[in-house]
Amino acid sequence: MLIHNDDVTTFEFVIRMLQTIFGLSYEIAETIAWRTHVHGIALVCVRPRSEAERLVGKAIFAARMEGFPLVLTCEPEE
């Protein structure tokens, strides 16, 4: 799963979402948020496709509920 940078979604939301939906520690979530900000995209985690799609759907739903245009995508492992 990849997270994409935008100019609207806050660091605080991204970190909280990565912790609550993806079960990441604060430190890892913060590192992913910074990588996304600096590089425009970052790897969140690798999961089986069905689980990845479910998690991405939950994350996007949570973002929309807060008014953020956050984008996460599922990409096949290479």
Steps between C-alpha positions, in 0.01 A plus 500: 500500500624843408408837646513808278583854608255788469504858621190473718513190721672575830796311643298446817220327310739283298688388810178427693350312202814289453491409868130422530427337165834340416610428859835676465697652786520877531866497391437295185188702412695824539782368279252400228330842520836675452604271213168573331549873545859497369466247217133543406425133566595236757448133571265441793510120516463181297189288551299245300293682235159458668630626834686788331186610315296486823756709692534753218121533488483563876781757483345690209160495672655640820676771300180604321313512831758758614484689170844391376579394140755239610577231241627151572544235231559127479780391272606145421826392657782486246 
